[in-house]
Amino acid sequence: MNVLFIHYPFFGGPQDQALRLAGPLAARGVATSVVPPDEPGNAAEHLCAAGLEVVPLPLHRLRAIPDPLTASLCGRAIGLEDADRDLGVLIGT
């Protein structure tokens, strides 16, 4: 399984790349799932219409933080453990 996270809810370049990659990957036996943010936008609709598996999740945009401890604490504060759990369910771990 190939999981592509796309942090933008509107259809554009990253979503187009996912569509272009899905066909060649499927020909090689690799299923593609796209994880867009669970926000208003048209990306999920376009990707679903093209036949890709789409699993919207509440994706958070943690910006670059130089200190790993601070980054970890910020991630916990905004609920990234939930995103990790949701991803684990998606990929079957």
URNORDA-V410864 format. One record per backbone hydrogen bond with DSSP energy under -1.0 kcal/mol. NH is the residue of the N-H (numbers start at 1). CO is the residue of the C=O. If there is no record, write none. Layout:
NH|CO / NH|CO
//
This chain:
2|31 / 4|33 / 6|35 / 16|12 / 17|13 / 18|14 / 19|15 / 20|16 / 21|17 / 22|18 / 25|21 / 26|22 / 27|23 / 29|26 / 30|25 / 33|2 / 34|53 / 35|4 / 38|57 / 39|37 / 43|9 / 46|42 / 47|43 / 48|44 / 49|45 / 50|46 / 51|48 / 52|47 / 53|32 / 55|34 / 57|36 / 59|57 / 71|67 / 72|68 / 73|69 / 74|70 / 75|71 / 76|72 / 77|73 / 78|74 / 79|76 / 80|75 / 83|79 / 84|80 / 85|81 / 86|82 / 87|83 / 88|84 / 89|85 / 90|86 / 91|87 / 93|88
//
